[in-house]
């Protein structure tokens, strides 16, 4: 087979494609985990519901005892399978070595400024006076790049995505990201509940915000999303520890 030579894509196109693949991979993993969870819970719940119905129709002591026993078996089985799932996939990875905040910001800018420029979006990072502070080398970069990716991906040509980093007390840094193309998420997004009937909100966006909230809390910080008073979009604010 002969492979025809093609023009090599430039850096911005490659980074944009990699960002799209990163987003698609996260969605694929989430979809698969939701499917597994549905299967894991669905079968035992059907058995439990069936046994409860039998108790209602046959109230003899022997029948009640047998059906209660079967219900208890299904509850124990479900609890065991969920615990095994959590223990295996929910392990907390060891912390990465600390890195200078300035280095983390420079890498984020190098990755996402070409993507933003390809979309006609302006990306700005401002962290004056805190560049030398050090942050955990995995969670902070992952939070920053995930949320900047989301802000850039949802922005329209001509809009501006700005990231401002300030010191918040002796141990925390505050990152504030202006996401002009993003709508305010449902109030209960921290529980990853689908929007109420009739409310439309992008599942990938909800998933990203929910995941980042969990990472920020695990690292000892937090995350909040608020509607911008003037203009469009939202402000995403998250905190993470520094040393």
Secondary structure, DSSP 8 states (H G I E B T S, - for coil): ----------HHHHHHHHHHHHHHHHHHHHHHHHHHHHHHHHHHHHHHHHHHHHHHH---HHHHHHHHHHHHHHHHHHHHHHHHHHHHH---------EEHHHHHHHHHHHHHHHHHHHT-EEEEE-TT-TT-EE-TTHHHHHHHHHHHHHHHH--TT-EEEEEEEEETTTEEEEEEEETT-----TTGGGT----TT----HHHHHHHHHHHHHHHHTT-EEEEEE-SSSSSEEEEEEEE--
